[in-house]
Amino acid sequence: MNSKKLNNKSLQNFDEILRETIQENLQKIIDESLNKHIENCILETFNKYIEEQKKLQRTYYTNTNAILDNSTAVKELYDKLEQTLGELDDFRNSVEKMLIEQRQINGELQRKINHWEQAATEFFCLLERAADYETDENTRLINRILDGFARIVMNLGMERIIPQADESLNEKFHEAIDEEESNITPGNIVRCVNWGYKIGDKMIEKAKVIVASPLQKPENGSHS
């Protein structure tokens, strides 16, 4: 009895930790998308500004009369343009450095998401195997945990793929690992061996199934 309470408490703690981790990762994904959009806007604006400044600089170079008549003003303008371009180059270098750091952060976040996907899949597989071998009472408890966990991850887009008997084989979601003689439609699913998992359109793991092969007709004996 104490072991059951301990297991239930451990599963509850795991559920709380998983919820916090998922919420944190989702917030990071949102922040990442927003930061990337802002960075792209900044780079586009400043690149246009730099090009305009360079055009202006070339105009003053080609306008010889203006340079001769206004040498002091032109020199001041030229110096100001050089200073501005230098500051913009520094800013661009700073933005590029920020983008490199952001890509590193994004890579780490993607690794964490992949780790969560793997951990969630392994947890499902563990409970699926346990439900097959436990007693009736424990199986009911495990199924309740499975249903609860499935609802949690479904809110994040993760779904189980659980093929049913006589369902048509869909290679996008199912992987046929063996055949078995059956009276159902040949090529249809006889039973599911392991569940599959997907997040949106991303397939994490296909469901492994046994498909039906036609029943062998008994050979007729020879007659004299």
Beta strands, then each sheet from edge to edge (+ up, - down):
strand 1: 158-161
strand 2: 174-181
strand 3: 189-194
strand 4: 196-199
strand 5: 202-205
strand 6: 207-213
sheet 1: 1+ 4- 5+
sheet 2: 2+ 6+ 3-
end
